[in-house]
C-alpha cells in the first residue's frame, strides 16, 4: 500500500479492551476486543468492501487476516457520518500491535484504501 492509495477523507479511530474473563495467561491466551469507528469526512458515500489486518505479538509473530467486509457486513457510510463495530483477537503474548487497511469504493465506483493506524493491545499494567 502506498500513501497515494490512501484517501484522507476516511478517518479510522480505535479503542481497545483486554478481556480478562476470556483470557488464560497460564496457557498464553490473551483475548482483546477492539472497537473501530470509521468516519467519512468526504462529500460522498463510501462502501467498505474488504479488510487486511496485520497482527504482531510481542514475540514478533505476525498474523495476517484478509477478507470481505467487517463482522459480516459491507457497510456504506454516508458523507459526514460514522460506522462503528466491535471485533476481537487472541494473542499468545500480553502485548501486541494491530494495523491494516480497508478496501473501499466511493459511490462513483472509484476504489481506494483507508488506513487503519497502528494500535496497541496490552494487558493493563504491562509496559512492553
QUIKAWO-V75103 format. One record per residue. RES is the residue in one small letter. PHI is phi in degrees with one decimal (none if undefined). Layout:
res=(RES:RES)
phi=(PHI:PHI)
This chain:
res=(x:x:x:x:x:x:x:x:x:x:x:x:x:x:x:x:x:x:x:x:x:x:x:x:x:x:x:x:x:x:x:x:x:x:x:x:x:x:x:x:x:x:x:x:x:x:x:x:x:x:x:x:x:x:x:x:x:x:x:x:x:x:x:x:x:x:x:x:x:x:x:x:x:x:x:x:x:x:x:x:x:x:x:x:x:x:x:x:x:x:x:x:x:x:x:x:x:x:x:x:x:x:x:x:x:x:x:x:x:x:x:x:x:x:x:x:x:x:x:x:x:x:x:x:x:x:x:x)
phi=(none:-102.9:-64.2:-70.6:-78.0:-94.0:-99.1:-71.0:-71.8:-108.6:-111.4:-117.5:-116.9:-134.1:-124.6:-119.4:-148.9:-84.4:-100.1:-59.4:-67.6:-100.4:-95.1:-135.1:-54.2:-62.6:-105.0:57.6:-124.1:-118.3:-107.2:-129.1:-109.9:-139.7:-109.1:-105.4:-117.5:-106.3:-108.1:-94.5:-89.0:-80.8:-108.8:-148.0:-70.4:-132.1:-106.7:-86.6:-108.4:-152.0:-134.8:-142.4:-106.6:-122.7:-113.0:-122.4:-91.7:-67.8:-87.7:83.8:-73.3:-110.1:-120.3:-110.2:-126.4:-131.6:175.1:-79.1:55.9:-138.3:40.7:77.4:-125.3:-124.7:-71.8:-101.4:-108.9:-64.2:-57.4:56.1:-132.9:-134.3:-122.2:-129.9:-148.4:-122.9:-139.5:-157.9:-151.0:-117.9:-125.6:-88.8:-123.9:-76.6:-138.2:-167.2:-136.6:-130.2:-158.5:168.1:-159.5:-108.7:-89.3:-130.8:-138.4:-69.5:-60.6:-85.5:95.3:-78.3:-77.3:-159.3:-110.4:-116.4:-76.7:-102.9:-64.1:-61.3:-133.8:-98.5:-112.9:-154.4:-66.6:-53.8:91.9:-90.1:-92.8:-131.4)
